[in-house]
Structures are given as structure tokens and as C-alpha cells.
């Protein structure tokens, strides 16, 4: 997604959604920083919205 954001970010708005199923915000922030993720991210701190998200696992972003 990082590469897609850099290529199409002027036309498409990319937003990361972190649903906090198995993660703490500090770990997510470290991941964002260490992987050069430069688009907005939101985090469900209270774990109230993760039931409405279609993903039932942890997604990972790889820069190939």
C-alpha cells in the first residue's frame, strides 16, 4: 500500500484501519514508522468497532 499511495495518492486516499484485535497502539505505531507508511491510519483504541470489519485476521503490508 505504501507504493500504491506514492503512485496514486494524489487521486486516491489511502487510510490504514487498525482494529486492535491482537495489537497494542505502540506496536502499530512502530510498524507504521519502520515500514515507511506515509498515509493516515486510524486505531480502534476501545476495540468497539472491530466486529464490523470484514477482516478476520491480521493483514500485513510488504514493499516488494
N, C-alpha and C positions, 0 to 999 in steps of 0.2 A: 504494500500500500504506500510505502514511502516513495518508491519510484513513480507510482501512478499519481500521487499527489504532486510530485515535482513536475511531471509531464502535463497533467491535466488540471492542476489546482486552480488555474485561472478560470476554468469553465465548470468544474465540478467541486463541490465542497465535501471533503472527506472529514469524518468525525469518528474517532475511536470510542467505543462504548465498552466500559469495563464493568462487569456485573458483580464482581466481588464474590464469586462462588467459592474459590479456593485461594484468594489472594488478599493481601493487605495493601493499602494505598501506597506505602513506602516501596513495596516490591514492584508495583505497577509504575511508579514514578522512576525508579531505577531502570526498569526495562525500557520505558519511553526514552529516557536520556541516552542509555547505552546503545540503542538501536537507531538513533537519529530521527526519531519520529517527530515530524515538524508540523503536524496538523492537530487541531483541538481534540482533546479527549475528555470524556466525562466519566465519573466514577460513582457507582451506586453505593455510597457510604453506609446507608442503613439497610442494605440488602432487601429493599422493599419492592424493587422493580425487576429483579432477576427472573421471576416466574413468567413474565410476559415476553422475555427474549427467546427467540426461536432456537438459539444455540444451546445445546445440552453438554457442551464440552469446552475446553479451552482452545481458543484459536491462537495461532502463532503467526507472526509476520517474519518472513525471511527475505533478505535482499539478495537476489541472485544476479 
